[in-house]
Amino acid sequence: MMKLIQGLSVLLLLSGCEHKPLQQASGKKVYIKVIASQSNQGIAYGEQGVQGLLAAKSLLPLLPNGDEIVFSIHDDHSDVKQTQKNIEAIDENITALLTFSDSAIQLGIAPLIQKLKIPSLAVIATHDDFIKSSQYMTRLSMSNSIEAKVSAAYIRDEMLMNRVGIIYSKKSIYSQSVASIFEKKFLALGGEIAINRSIESFQDKHEDYQTLLDISGLDLIFITTDAVLSYKFLSVFKSLDTKVKIFATDGLLSDMQEHYPDDLDILNGILNIEHYSHNMHKNAHAQMLKSYFEKKELMISSFAGLGYEGYQLLYHALSSCPKYKRECVNDKLRNSKVFEGIVSILQSVDGNMQRPLYVNEIYNGRMMRKVKVY
């Protein structure tokens, strides 16, 4: 029955018809709290992620039994204390929690989630440790360790790069974590780390960047900072006459779309590791998301894709727990059935999502696939 509903949804959407519920609504509702960064530096996570979440809900609004998923959305202001307050306000009517927050916030709320025993799906954050800190957390994204190790292996074994520089941020737990794991893996593969430097140490002068290149003799720079922190560095670097490549971590293009939509050209030629690619195979879910965003005149992003898949995982968990008991929902989030995301099949095991990822090259605001990694 579920496959029939989803198939009819695709046909309706792709034919340009308005989507309408194909089941009879039961009138019952299941309440889910959503905490999303919708202001300050993490705004891209929340705004774009929630757009993908709501897109998925509009295309499949009712559970198989006709019950409706109802979201209450709250801004975390990119602040862990605000997030903790939002969580402390959760009452017994809330079945589960979805977060569109960064890794620092997820690490900060993990003890509280464990104490309150609230099923929690982290849609955006990638840090390895918050899953270890709470048995009530599930991570939808790839982990920092997978991201860093795959990047190191591709740069060393596929690109045959030897001398690499690492640029990280002292202000970001995520940035420091990925940089540290990458360094260990790259050295283990026989590569050299010519420089390991915080982005905060750079000045705006071209001479500082040119000196970096002249002294270190770099083949490539691995950069783990977000758009706001990277913008000046990338702008100056683009103006230099150099063949040194840049390899970035996930979310950079999506973050640039939010903060610097008119300057996406500074990313041209940058390689990155991501959950998706613009020229990946587009299954029915990918087509639905694309059509929805075009109709709404929204710019599709990786964060939106994760929001869409977050709804899919939640939908499957709730469908497997007709009484919506928290313990059951938590178990189905952390150890899900195999389900189809917008890339390919996905499955969570002990709160970790098993999913493919991509190494891309960015051109004209699009991530063009170099390789898909399973």
N, C-alpha and C positions, 0 to 999 in steps of 0.2 A: 504493500500500500504506500509506504514511504517513497519508494522509487517512482511510483506512478505520480504522486503529488509533486515531487521535485521535477520530474520530466515535464509535466503539464505547466509548471511554473516557468520553466525555460522557454517553452513554446510561446506562452503568453507574452513573456517579456521580449523575446527576440522578434516577435511579430509586431511589436509596437503597442500591444493592448495594455490597458491598465491591469495590474495584478490585483486579483480579488481572492480572499480566502476560499479554498476549495472544500474546507470542512465547515460544519456547523459549529459556531462558537458555543462553548459550554457555559460561558458567563463566569467561570472560575479563573482566578489569576494567580500566578506565582511571581513573587516580588524579588527582584535582584538589585542590589546596590552597586552602582558604578562609581568609582573614584578615578577621576581623570585630570591630568595636568592641562588646564585650559587657560592658564595665564603664566606669565614669567617665562623662564628659559625653556621649560619642558612643554610649552604650549603645543608643539607639533605632535607629541605623543597623544595628548588628549583630544585635540580637535580632529585630527585626521583619523585616529583610531576609532573614535566614537562615530565618525561618519561611516566607516566600514561596518561597525556594529549595527547601526541603524539601517544600513542598506540590506544587510542579511535579514534583519527582522522584518523589513517591509516585504521581502520576497518570500519569506516563510513565516508568517506572523503567528500561527497557532501550532501548538504541539499536536501530536497525533490524536490525543483525546479531546481536542478542541479548546484546551486551556490556553490562556494567553500569558506570555512572558512580559512583565512590566518592569521597566528600568527606572530607577531614580538616580539621576546623575549629579555628582557633586565635584566641585573643583578642589584639587589638593594644593593649588597655588605653588606647585613644585616645592612643597615643604613637608618634611616628615611629621612635624608636630601637628600640622593641620590635618594630615592624613590620619594620624592616630585619633584625633578628635572625631573625625568622620566615622571611623571604625567603632569607637566607643559608643556612638549613638545608634548602632545597629540593634534592633529589637528582635523578638522571636518571630515576627512576621517575615523577616528577610531570610531567604533560603541560602543565598550565596553571594559572594563578592567578586566583582571584576575590577581589576586595576589597570590603568593606563599610565603608569608612573615609571620613574627610572630605577635603576638598581639600588641606589643609595636609599631611596624611600622603601623599597621592598625589604632591604636588610633591616631597616629601622622598625618596620611594622611586624616582622616575622615573629618575635616573641609574643606580641599581642594577639596575633592570629592564632598562635598555638594555644594560648591561654583561653581564648574565647571559643575555640574549636569551630571556626567559621570556614566553610569551603571557600577557597580563594584562588582565582585564576589570574595570574600575572600575564597580561597579554603582550607587553612590550619589553619588560626588563629581562636581561640575559645573564645576570650574575649567577654563578654556580651555587653560592653558599646559602641563599635564602631558602632554597628547597631543602637543604640539609638542616636548616634551623626550625622548620615547621612541617609537620606531617599533614597540614591542612592547606598547603600551597602547591600549585601546579604551575609550571612555566610553559607557555606556548611557544616562545621563541627558541632559537638555538642558544646554547650556552656559551659563555665567554671562552671556555677551554676549547670547545669545538671550533669556534670562530677563529681563535688565535692559532691553533694547531693546523687547521686546514690552510689558512693564509700562509703560514710559514712553509708548509710542504709545497704549496703551489709556487711560491716565490723561489724557493731553493731548487726544487726538483723539476719544475716545468719551465720556469722562466730562466733557470740557471744563473740566478743572481747570487753573488757572493758577499759583497760589502753593503750592508744595509744600515740605515739610520732609523731610530725610533723616536717619534715625537708623541708625547703624552701630555696630559693635564694634571697638575697637582690638585686641582679642584674637583676631580671626578674619580670616584671609586671605580666606576666602569672602565674608564680610560687607563688607569694604573693597572688594573687587573689584566686586561687584554694585553697591554704592553709587556707585562712581566711574564705571562705565559708564552707569548710570542717569542720573547728573547730566549727563554730556556729551550724551546723547541727548535728555533733556528740554529742556535749553537750546537744542539745535539745532532743536527743534520749536517754539521761541518761548515756552516756559514760564519761570517764575522759580523759583529755589531760594531760599526765604526763610531757611532755616536748614539747616546741615549739622553735626550734632553727634553725638558718641559717646554711647552709652547709659551708659557708665561715668561720664559727667559729671553724671548726674542723681542727685539725692538722693531720699529717701523722702517729702519734704514735698509736699503738694498744691499749695502756693504756687509751687513751682518749675515744675510743669506748667502751671498756670493762667497764669503769667507768660509762658511760652513761647507760649501761644495768644493772649494779649492783645497781645503786642508784635509778633508775626510776621504775624498775620492770615491764618493758614493755611487752605487749602482741604482739604489732605490731607497725611498723613504716610506716607512710604515707609520701612518698617522692614525691615532685612535681618538681624536677629539671631535666634538660636534661642530655644527655649522657656525655658531656664534663664536666659539673659540678659534675655529680654523680659518675664518673668513680673511683676516688680514694676512695670515701666513700664506694661504693659497693665492691671494691676489698678488702679493709681491712675488711669490715663486713663479707665477705664470709669466711675469714680465722678464724673467731671467732667460738667458740663452743657455739652455742646458738640456741634456738628454736623460737626466735623472728621472726615473719614473716615480710616481706616487701611488701607493696602495692604501686605501682607506677602509675603515670598518663599517658595519651596517648602519643604516639610517641616515647617512650623511646627505644623500640627495633629497630624501623626504624632509629633513630638517632645513636644508637650503630652500626648498620650495616654500616653506612657511616663513622663514626670516628674510631671505634674499631672492625672491622669485624673479627679479629682473637681471640677476647676475649668475645664472646657472652656467654660463659659458666658462667660468673659471674652473669648472669641474671637468671640462673636456679632456679626454685622454687619461683621466684617473681611473685606476682599477679599484674595485671594491668587492667585498664579500657581502652577500645579501640573501634574504629569504626568497626573493623573486627576481625575475628578469623581464624586461619589456618584450623580448622576442621568445619567451618560453612558450611551450605548448599551452594553449588556452582551452581548458575543459569547460563544461557547462557553467560551473561556478565562476570561473574567471570571466566568461562572457557576460554573465548576469551582472557581476560587479562593474565591469566596464560600461555596460549599457546604462546601468543605474546612474553612474557618475557622469556620463555624458548628458543624460537627461537633466540632471540636477546642475549641470555646468560646474562640476567640481573637478579638481585635479587629482587623479588617482595617485596613490603613494604606497610604499611598503607598509607604513603604519596602518593605512586603511585596509590593506590586505590582511594584516594580522587581526584587526578588529573584526573583519568578516569571518575569519577562521575561528576567532574566539567565540562568536555566536554559534558556529557550527558545533564546536566541542561542547559548549553549554547545552545546546539543544539535544544532543545525543545523551548527555548525562541526565538531564531532566526527563527525557523520554524513557530512560531505563529505571527511573525511580518514581512511580506513579503517585506515591504519597509525599514526595519531595522531602524526605527526611535528610537532614544535613549529613549524617554519616554515609548514607547511600550516595548522595550527590558527590560528596568528597571522594569516595572510592571510585566513582565512574569518571570523575575528572582526572584523577591521578593515574588510573589504570583503565584507559578507554578501550572501546572496541576500535578496530581499524575503521577510519572514515575518510572520505574524500575531501581534501582541502581544495584550494584554488590552484595548487601546483600539482599535487599527486596525493597518494594516500598518506595519512598521518596516523600516529598512535602514541598515546602517552603511557609511559611505564614508570611507576614510582615517582610520578610528578614531573618527569622529564619527557619532553616531546621528541619523538623520533621523526625526523623530517629531512628532506633534501635541502640543499642550499646551492647558491650560485656564486661563481666568480665572474664578474662583469667588467666591461669597460664603458665608461660614461661618455656619451656624446649627445649634445643638444637636448639635455634634460631627460635622456633615456639611458637605461642600463642595458647594454647589449651583451648577451651571454658569451663568455669564453668557454666555460665548462660547467656542467652540473655535477654536484658531488652528492652521493647517497650515503 
